[in-house]
């Protein structure tokens, strides 16, 4: 029994996660140039995270996709609507933010 995984969403400070074995993860938030509305950002994170994790993806990959989904959500007004990003848009932002980069682009 017990809780297997805990995820703490911290907005612009990214996310923290930990599992029952004691493993811990920290992922920074995606870069967002302009926040229009934070309504729905947590739900967008949950959807992105669960899309990866429920299919057996790793925790870090799921956290990355969740952060990307939330970053897209905050750049639109309202919690839901025609702006809802496609999986392809979320995956593209995930790759842009967290994918392999040359050493001179890391941290950008």
Secondary structure as the mmCIF struct_conf table of DSSP 4:
data_model
#
loop_
_struct_conf.conf_type_id
_struct_conf.id
_struct_conf.beg_label_comp_id
_struct_conf.beg_label_asym_id
_struct_conf.beg_label_seq_id
_struct_conf.end_label_comp_id
_struct_conf.end_label_asym_id
_struct_conf.end_label_seq_id
BEND BEND1 UNK A 4 UNK A 4
STRN STRN1 UNK A 5 UNK A 9
HELX_RH_3T_P HELX_RH_3T_P1 UNK A 11 UNK A 13
STRN STRN2 UNK A 15 UNK A 19
TURN_TY1_P TURN_TY1_P1 UNK A 20 UNK A 21
BEND BEND2 UNK A 22 UNK A 22
STRN STRN3 UNK A 24 UNK A 27
HELX_LH_PP_P HELX_LH_PP_P1 UNK A 28 UNK A 31
BEND BEND3 UNK A 33 UNK A 33
TURN_TY1_P TURN_TY1_P2 UNK A 39 UNK A 40
HELX_RH_AL_P HELX_RH_AL_P1 UNK A 41 UNK A 53
TURN_TY1_P TURN_TY1_P3 UNK A 54 UNK A 56
HELX_RH_AL_P HELX_RH_AL_P2 UNK A 59 UNK A 73
TURN_TY1_P TURN_TY1_P4 UNK A 74 UNK A 75
BEND BEND4 UNK A 76 UNK A 81
TURN_TY1_P TURN_TY1_P5 UNK A 82 UNK A 83
HELX_LH_PP_P HELX_LH_PP_P2 UNK A 84 UNK A 86
HELX_RH_AL_P HELX_RH_AL_P3 UNK A 87 UNK A 98
BEND BEND5 UNK A 99 UNK A 99
HELX_RH_3T_P HELX_RH_3T_P2 UNK A 103 UNK A 105
TURN_TY1_P TURN_TY1_P6 UNK A 106 UNK A 107
#
